[in-house]
Amino acid sequence: MCYDIQQMGDKIRRQAERQLGVSSVDFSQMDFHFFHVNGFARPEILAVTSDQPQLLRPLRWGLIPSWVKTAEEADRLSRQTLNARNDGVFSKPSFRSSIRTRRCLIPVNGFYENRDVKGRKFPYFVHPANSEIFWLGGLFDRWTDRDSGEVIDSCSIITTNANHLMSKIHNLKLRMPLIIPEDKLPIWLDPDLPDESIQQLMQPYPEKEMEAYTVSKLVNRKRDHTNMEEVSMPFRYPELEYLDTQR
């Protein structure tokens, strides 16, 4: 799955402008300098949406469908929709409307995932091999609290089958976030794209376009402050290196 990302605002804005020609909203009151952010913290993250393809704007991570009736249901459901499996987006009530007309792109500098070795977790940072950012394919929706009138724009990151590299790292669930190639970005945002074309875009990203290295277990300390540069720095595990040389 994909619950931990890096999203460095300045780099994101530069690449979004260069690759998609987007502008951005006023971020002066918000901090989008994330060395690491976890979805269960319910953060607002930067995205480009199909209804405003020239705008880089914040969406709350954890999709709340427009049909949700109460704040309690919205809170509960949003914790279950941080990710959306590619094989269920056309059938699940939370996603089946958004996948057809409300798709988004979530730019990240990389993401974190754990490798399991006999019950022990070793975290990795996965990043682009030849670029500054990945564009993750996602869904979005707008929900209005009927009691307070609050409007929340929210999103979910789509996941797909793991490629060879991610099968080694995310070796229990064999999943990875959907990454949209640069030449397919405008296509993903097309609200008139037929179902078959959407399905064709939800494929594992080429392994040769990705790199990964181990990081410290600080990234897994959910109750600690982890938005610091240290969390994404390379960290060696001799026992893991030894294991890999024996294979």
C-alpha positions in Angstrom: 0.0 0.0 0.0 1.1 3.6 0.2 0.7 5.5 3.5 4.0 7.3 3.8 5.3 9.9 1.3 7.8 12.7 0.8 6.5 15.9 -0.7 8.8 18.9 -0.8 6.8 21.9 -1.8 9.4 24.0 -3.6 10.6 21.1 -5.7 7.1 20.0 -6.4 6.0 23.4 -7.6 9.0 23.7 -10.0 8.3 20.3 -11.6 4.6 20.8 -11.7 5.1 24.1 -13.6 7.6 22.5 -16.0 5.8 19.3 -16.7 2.2 20.4 -16.6 2.4 24.1 -16.9 0.4 24.5 -13.6 0.2 27.5 -11.3 -0.5 27.2 -7.6 -2.7 28.5 -4.8 -1.5 30.7 -2.0 0.4 28.4 0.4 1.5 31.2 2.8 -0.6 29.8 5.7 0.3 26.2 5.1 3.5 24.0 5.3 4.0 21.6 2.5 7.6 20.8 3.3 7.3 17.2 4.1 10.4 15.0 4.4 7.9 12.5 5.6 4.1 12.5 6.2 1.9 9.6 7.0 -1.7 9.4 5.7 -3.2 8.5 9.0 -2.3 11.9 10.3 -4.9 13.2 7.9 -2.7 15.8 6.2 -3.4 18.1 3.4 -1.2 17.2 0.4 -0.6 18.9 -2.9 -2.4 17.6 -6.0 -3.6 18.5 -9.5 -7.2 17.6 -10.2 -9.1 16.9 -13.5 -11.5 19.8 -12.9 -8.7 22.3 -12.4 -5.8 20.9 -14.4 -3.8 24.1 -14.3 -3.8 24.4 -10.5 -1.6 22.8 -7.8 -3.7 22.8 -4.7 -4.1 21.0 -1.3 -6.4 18.0 -0.8 -7.0 16.2 2.4 -5.5 12.7 2.3 -8.4 10.1 2.8 -11.2 10.4 0.4 -14.7 11.4 1.7 -17.3 10.6 -1.0 -19.8 13.4 -1.6 -22.8 11.1 -0.6 -21.6 10.7 3.1 -24.2 12.1 5.5 -22.5 12.7 8.8 -19.2 14.0 10.1 -18.8 10.7 12.1 -19.2 8.6 8.9 -16.8 11.0 7.0 -14.1 10.6 9.7 -14.5 6.8 9.8 -14.6 6.3 6.1 -11.7 8.6 5.3 -9.3 6.4 7.3 -10.3 3.5 5.1 -9.7 5.4 1.8 -6.1 6.5 2.0 -5.5 4.0 -0.8 -7.8 2.6 -3.5 -6.9 -0.7 -5.2 -6.9 -0.6 -9.0 -8.9 -3.8 -9.1 -11.7 -2.4 -7.0 -12.1 1.3 -8.1 -14.8 0.6 -10.6 -16.9 -1.4 -8.2 -16.5 0.0 -4.7 -19.1 2.7 -3.8 -16.4 5.0 -2.4 -14.5 5.1 -5.6 -16.6 4.1 -8.6 -17.9 7.6 -9.4 -14.5 9.4 -8.8 -12.5 7.0 -11.0 -14.5 7.9 -14.0 -14.7 11.7 -13.7 -12.6 12.9 -10.7 -9.0 11.7 -11.1 -6.0 13.6 -9.8 -2.2 13.5 -9.8 -0.3 13.7 -6.5 3.3 14.7 -7.0 5.8 13.2 -4.5 9.6 13.2 -4.3 9.4 9.6 -3.1 7.6 7.2 -0.8 8.5 4.9 2.0 7.7 1.2 2.3 8.7 -1.7 4.6 10.4 -5.0 3.7 9.6 -7.8 6.0 12.3 -10.3 6.9 11.1 -12.9 9.4 8.8 -10.5 11.1 11.3 -7.6 11.2 10.5 -4.5 9.2 13.2 -2.7 7.3 12.1 0.6 5.8 13.1 1.8 2.3 12.8 5.2 0.6 11.8 4.8 -3.1 12.4 7.7 -5.4 12.7 8.4 -9.2 15.8 7.3 -10.9 15.8 10.1 -13.5 13.6 12.9 -12.2 12.8 14.8 -9.0 9.2 13.6 -8.6 6.8 10.7 -9.2 3.2 11.6 -10.2 0.9 9.3 -8.3 -2.5 8.5 -9.8 -5.3 9.3 -7.4 -9.0 10.1 -7.0 -10.7 13.1 -5.4 -14.1 14.2 -4.3 -15.8 17.1 -2.5 -17.9 16.6 0.6 -20.0 19.2 2.5 -20.8 18.8 6.2 -24.6 19.2 6.3 -24.4 20.5 9.9 -21.5 23.0 9.8 -21.4 23.8 6.1 -17.6 22.9 6.0 -16.4 21.9 2.6 -13.6 19.3 2.3 -11.8 18.3 -0.9 -10.1 15.0 -0.3 -8.2 12.3 -2.2 -7.0 8.7 -2.3 -3.9 7.2 -3.8 -4.5 4.3 -6.2 -2.3 1.2 -5.8 -1.5 -1.5 -8.3 0.5 -4.7 -8.5 4.1 -4.4 -7.6 6.9 -4.5 -10.2 10.0 -6.6 -9.5 11.7 -4.0 -7.3 8.6 -3.3 -5.2 8.0 -7.1 -4.9 11.3 -7.3 -3.1 10.6 -4.4 -0.9 6.8 -4.7 -0.2 7.2 -8.4 -0.1 4.1 -9.3 1.9 1.3 -7.5 0.1 3.1 -7.1 -3.3 1.6 -3.7 -4.0 2.9 -0.3 -5.1 1.4 3.2 -5.7 0.2 3.8 -9.2 2.7 6.1 -10.9 1.7 7.9 -14.1 4.5 8.4 -16.7 5.1 12.0 -17.6 3.8 11.6 -21.2 0.5 10.2 -19.8 -0.2 13.0 -17.3 -2.7 15.0 -19.4 -4.4 11.8 -20.4 -5.0 10.7 -16.8 -6.6 14.1 -16.0 -9.0 13.9 -19.0 -12.5 13.6 -17.4 -13.9 12.1 -20.6 -11.5 9.1 -20.7 -13.3 5.8 -21.3 -13.1 3.0 -18.7 -10.9 0.8 -20.9 -8.3 3.6 -21.3 -8.4 4.2 -17.5 -7.7 0.6 -16.9 -4.8 0.6 -19.4 -3.1 3.4 -17.4 -3.3 1.5 -14.1 -0.2 -0.6 -14.7 3.0 -1.1 -12.6 5.6 1.5 -13.2 8.9 0.4 -14.9 11.4 -0.8 -12.4 14.3 0.9 -14.4 12.7 4.3 -13.6 12.9 3.8 -9.8 15.6 3.5 -7.2 15.5 2.6 -3.5 17.7 2.5 -0.4 17.2 1.6 3.2 16.4 4.4 5.8 16.3 4.4 9.6 13.3 3.0 11.5 12.4 6.5 12.6 10.0 6.6 9.7 7.9 3.9 11.5 7.6 5.7 14.8 4.1 7.1 14.2 3.8 8.9 17.5 7.1 10.7 17.1 7.9 13.8 15.0 9.2 12.4 11.7 9.1 15.4 9.4 12.9 15.9 9.4 15.6 15.3 6.9 17.1 12.5 8.9 14.1 10.3 8.1 15.0 10.1 4.4 18.8 9.7 4.7 20.4 6.4 3.8 20.8 4.0 6.7 22.7 0.7 6.6 21.5 -2.6 8.0 24.5 -5.0 7.9 22.3 -8.0 8.6 20.1 -7.2 5.6 23.1 -6.6 3.4 24.5 -10.0 4.5 21.2 -11.7 3.8 21.0 -10.2 0.3 24.6 -11.4 -0.5 23.6 -15.0 0.3 20.9 -15.1 -2.3 
